[in-house]
Each structure stands twice: as C-alpha cells, then as structure tokens.
Amino acid sequence: HHTLDIQVPGHAVVLFAKEMLKDRNQSLMGKRCLILGSGKNARSVAAKLLEFGAIPLTFSDESGHVYEPNGIDESKLKTISNIKEERGAMLGRYVISSTTAKFNEPGSIFDIPCDLCFPCGKIKTVDTDAVTKLADNGCMGVIEGGHKQVTLEGRHVLKSRGVMYGPHIVTLTGANIVHGHGHNLSNEDLESEVKRIYNDVKIAATEFNARGDLFAGGSMVGFLRVANAMLSHGAV
C-alpha cells in the first residue's frame, strides 16, 4: 500500500534537478532527458519528469538502450514497466511494440543529444568519455539517480566543462525523507524537504569555499549532521 514510498527516491531526484535548474532561471519543461538504467528508480524518474513537461528519451539495461526520438510518454513508460517487471525480461523486447523506437542506435547512448542526463543504472557508468560527449552535445546537467554513477575523473570534467552535477549524496536523500516523515508524505512535503536540503547544501558549499559544488556541500552537511548526532548522543 506504500506504492508512493518506492517512487519517492526517484521523484526526489527530479525535484533536486528542478531546484538546480531554477538557479539557472530554467525549468524542466521541454528538457530532453537521457535516463540510464530501467529499474524502479529509473522509471519513477521518468514518471516525475513527464509530470513537469520534460521529455524522457531513453532507458538502458544489459541488453542495450532504447531511444524514442520523440520521447517516452506515459503509455510507452507503462509498456516498458510491464516488460521490466517480468523476471529476466530485457528492454530489447520493447522495440516490437513501438514503430519509432531505436535500439542500440546510435551505438553509444551518450551520442544522443540531450539537455539533462539521469544515470540510474550501474555504478561508474559516466566516465570522462561519457561526460565529454554529453558536454559536446550541449547537455547542461548530470543528476545522479543511483549511487556513484559518475566516476571521480568524470566529476572533474563536469566541473571544468561547466555542466551542473547533482551528486547521489544529495539527490538520493528521498529515502531518508520517507523515514523522517513516516508513510504519510505528500507531494508538497517532499518538495519542501527537497528545497530545504538543497538550500542547506548550497549554504554549506559556500561556507566551505566551494560555491555551487553540491558534492562538497552535501559531504559537509552529511558530516555535520553525523557529528551533531554523535555529540548529542555523547559519542564524542
């Protein structure tokens, strides 16, 4: 009965992306989005993107990637979810049900031009080559929807190319928000929690001379939270 709980982490990822874009006077509306992975989180990211008028373009798994040049709408997302919820079923099956889908074409998912990239798959998928392709194609942000999707070197290239980076230590706090609120979390609650965390992280980054570096800010906020908890429990 807590179907929303499962979706909250993915929804929070998109809400963090929304806050990041707002800082650049941009919105999610019309943004073309690469999604890597096709698990529950990847699919709830897609669902939330659709809600804000963004255009999910891809999903991927071990068999490769599907690309819908005109976007994956709700009915296509439903078809993909049905395939992925069957044990061992691969995305390749989706092309049978779509006349517009491309499968493993182009050869690298990172060659598909996009505005935003949401890696929700295997760790360390987004390396320097991937980041370079994304940046060359005009991608403005990489927002992690899974743990450690971007390599350390990849993070450095994102920074040097001026591409926004939403690190998992910040974007995946949706699960903690659920724990903090119990199971009666409304969309409004989630959105205001995301805003609060995002602002805390931005302030921390600035205080530690790393303005705009959400990874540094997120690390500091996490560190301070743990330190304060330890102090209040007399562990230090």
C-alpha positions as CSV (number, residue, x, y, z in Angstrom):
1,H,0.0,0.0,0.0
2,H,3.0,2.3,0.1
3,T,3.5,2.5,-3.6
4,L,4.5,6.1,-3.3
5,D,7.4,5.2,-0.9
6,I,9.0,3.2,-3.6
7,Q,8.7,6.1,-6.0
8,V,9.8,8.8,-3.7
9,P,13.5,8.4,-4.2
10,G,13.1,8.8,-8.0
11,H,10.7,11.7,-7.6
12,A,13.2,13.5,-5.2
13,V,15.9,13.1,-7.8
14,V,13.8,15.1,-10.3
15,L,12.8,17.7,-7.7
16,F,16.5,18.3,-7.0
17,A,17.1,18.7,-10.7
18,K,14.2,21.2,-10.7
19,E,15.9,23.3,-7.9
20,M,19.2,23.2,-9.8
21,L,17.6,24.4,-13.0
22,K,15.8,27.2,-11.1
23,D,19.2,28.6,-10.0
24,R,19.9,29.0,-13.7
25,N,16.4,30.5,-14.4
26,Q,15.4,27.4,-16.2
27,S,12.7,24.8,-15.8
28,L,12.2,21.1,-16.7
29,M,9.6,22.0,-19.3
30,G,10.6,20.6,-22.7
31,K,14.0,19.4,-21.5
32,R,15.2,16.3,-23.3
33,C,16.4,13.7,-20.8
34,L,18.6,10.7,-21.1
35,I,17.8,8.1,-18.5
36,L,20.4,5.3,-17.9
37,G,19.1,2.2,-16.3
38,S,15.5,0.9,-16.3
39,G,14.9,-0.3,-12.7
40,K,12.2,1.1,-10.4
41,N,14.2,4.3,-9.7
42,A,14.8,5.0,-13.4
43,R,11.1,4.5,-14.2
44,S,10.0,6.8,-11.3
45,V,12.4,9.4,-12.5
46,A,10.8,9.2,-15.9
47,A,7.3,9.4,-14.5
48,K,8.1,12.6,-12.5
49,L,9.9,14.1,-15.5
50,L,6.7,13.7,-17.5
51,E,4.8,15.4,-14.8
52,F,6.9,18.5,-15.2
53,G,6.7,18.5,-19.0
54,A,10.2,17.1,-19.6
55,I,10.9,14.5,-22.3
56,P,12.5,11.2,-21.3
57,L,14.3,9.8,-24.3
58,T,16.0,6.5,-23.2
59,F,16.2,3.6,-20.9
60,S,19.0,1.0,-20.8
61,D,19.8,-2.4,-19.4
62,E,22.3,-5.2,-20.0
63,S,20.8,-5.7,-23.5
64,G,21.5,-2.1,-24.5
65,H,19.4,1.0,-24.8
66,V,16.1,2.0,-26.3
67,Y,15.8,5.5,-27.7
68,E,12.5,7.2,-28.5
69,P,13.4,10.3,-30.5
70,N,10.0,12.0,-29.7
71,G,10.1,11.0,-26.1
72,I,8.7,8.2,-23.9
73,D,5.2,9.2,-22.9
74,E,3.1,7.6,-20.2
75,S,1.8,4.8,-22.3
76,K,5.2,3.9,-23.6
77,L,6.5,4.1,-20.0
78,K,3.8,1.7,-19.0
79,T,4.8,-0.8,-21.7
80,I,8.4,-0.6,-20.6
81,S,7.5,-1.1,-16.9
82,N,5.4,-4.2,-17.8
83,I,8.4,-5.6,-19.7
84,K,10.9,-4.8,-16.9
85,E,8.6,-6.3,-14.2
86,E,8.8,-9.7,-15.8
87,R,11.7,-11.6,-14.4
88,G,14.7,-11.5,-16.6
89,A,12.9,-9.7,-19.4
90,M,15.2,-7.3,-21.5
91,L,14.4,-3.9,-23.0
92,G,15.1,-5.2,-26.5
93,R,11.5,-6.6,-26.4
94,Y,10.1,-3.1,-26.3
95,V,11.0,-2.4,-29.9
96,I,8.4,-4.9,-31.1
97,S,5.7,-2.7,-29.6
98,S,7.0,0.6,-30.9
99,T,7.4,1.7,-34.5
100,T,9.5,4.8,-33.6
101,A,12.0,3.2,-31.1
102,K,15.6,2.8,-31.9
103,F,17.6,0.0,-30.2
104,N,21.3,0.4,-29.6
105,E,21.4,3.1,-32.3
106,P,23.5,5.2,-32.0
107,G,26.0,2.8,-30.6
108,S,26.6,4.8,-27.5
109,I,23.7,6.2,-25.5
110,F,25.9,9.3,-24.8
111,D,25.9,10.2,-28.5
112,I,22.2,11.1,-28.2
113,P,21.9,14.9,-27.8
114,C,20.1,15.8,-24.5
115,D,19.6,18.7,-22.1
116,L,19.9,16.5,-19.0
117,C,21.2,13.1,-18.1
118,F,19.9,11.0,-15.2
119,P,22.1,8.0,-14.6
120,C,20.1,5.4,-12.6
121,G,22.0,2.3,-13.5
122,K,25.3,0.6,-12.9
123,I,27.9,2.5,-10.8
124,K,30.6,4.4,-12.6
125,T,28.8,4.4,-15.9
126,V,29.5,8.1,-16.6
127,D,33.3,8.4,-17.1
128,T,35.3,11.1,-18.7
129,D,34.5,9.9,-22.3
130,A,30.8,10.0,-21.5
131,V,31.0,13.4,-19.9
132,T,32.9,14.8,-22.8
133,K,30.3,13.5,-25.3
134,L,27.4,14.9,-23.1
135,A,29.1,18.3,-22.8
136,D,29.9,18.4,-26.5
137,N,26.3,17.7,-27.3
138,G,25.1,20.6,-25.1
139,C,24.0,18.7,-22.0
140,M,23.6,21.1,-19.1
141,G,23.3,18.8,-16.2
142,V,24.0,15.3,-14.9
143,I,21.8,14.3,-12.0
144,E,22.5,11.0,-10.3
145,G,19.5,8.8,-9.7
146,G,21.7,5.9,-8.4
147,H,24.8,5.6,-6.2
148,K,28.2,6.6,-7.6
149,Q,27.1,6.8,-11.2
150,V,29.8,9.3,-12.2
151,T,33.5,8.5,-11.8
152,L,35.8,10.8,-9.9
153,E,37.5,11.8,-13.1
154,G,34.1,12.3,-14.7
155,R,33.2,14.7,-11.9
156,H,36.3,16.8,-12.6
157,V,35.3,17.0,-16.3
158,L,31.8,18.0,-15.5
159,K,33.2,20.9,-13.4
160,S,35.7,22.0,-16.0
161,R,33.0,22.0,-18.7
162,G,30.5,23.9,-16.6
163,V,28.0,21.1,-16.5
164,M,25.8,21.0,-13.4
165,Y,26.3,17.9,-11.3
166,G,23.7,16.6,-8.9
167,P,25.6,14.1,-6.7
168,H,23.9,11.0,-5.3
169,I,24.8,12.0,-1.7
170,V,22.3,14.9,-2.2
171,T,19.8,13.6,-4.8
172,L,19.2,10.3,-3.2
173,T,18.1,11.7,0.1
174,G,14.4,10.9,-0.8
175,A,14.6,7.6,1.2
176,N,15.7,9.5,4.3
177,I,12.8,11.9,3.8
178,V,10.4,9.0,3.8
179,H,11.9,7.6,7.0
180,G,11.7,11.0,8.6
181,H,8.1,11.6,7.7
182,G,6.7,8.1,8.1
183,H,4.4,7.0,5.3
184,N,2.1,10.0,5.0
185,L,4.3,12.0,2.8
186,S,2.5,14.4,0.5
187,N,4.0,15.8,-2.7
188,E,4.1,19.2,-1.0
189,D,6.1,17.7,1.9
190,L,8.5,16.1,-0.4
191,E,9.0,19.2,-2.4
192,S,9.6,21.4,0.6
193,E,12.0,18.9,2.2
194,V,14.0,18.8,-1.1
195,K,14.1,22.6,-1.2
196,R,15.3,22.7,2.4
197,I,18.1,20.1,1.9
198,Y,19.1,21.8,-1.4
199,N,19.5,25.1,0.4
200,D,21.4,23.6,3.3
201,V,23.8,22.0,0.9
202,K,24.3,25.2,-1.1
203,I,24.9,27.2,2.0
204,A,27.4,24.6,3.3
205,A,29.2,24.6,-0.1
206,T,29.6,28.4,0.0
207,E,30.7,28.4,3.7
208,F,33.5,25.9,2.8
209,N,34.6,28.0,-0.2
210,A,33.2,25.6,-2.8
211,R,30.3,27.7,-4.1
212,G,28.0,25.7,-6.4
213,D,29.7,22.4,-5.6
214,L,26.9,20.2,-4.4
215,F,29.2,17.3,-3.8
216,A,31.3,19.3,-1.4
217,G,28.2,20.9,0.2
218,G,26.5,17.5,0.5
219,S,29.6,16.0,2.1
220,M,29.8,18.8,4.7
221,V,26.1,18.7,5.5
222,G,26.3,14.9,5.9
223,F,29.4,15.2,8.0
224,L,27.9,17.9,10.2
225,R,24.7,16.0,10.7
226,V,26.6,12.9,11.8
227,A,28.9,14.9,14.0
228,N,25.9,16.7,15.7
229,A,24.1,13.4,16.2
230,M,27.2,11.9,17.8
231,L,27.6,14.9,20.1
232,S,24.0,14.8,21.2
233,H,24.4,11.1,21.9
234,G,27.6,11.8,23.9
235,A,29.6,9.6,21.5
236,V,32.3,12.2,21.0
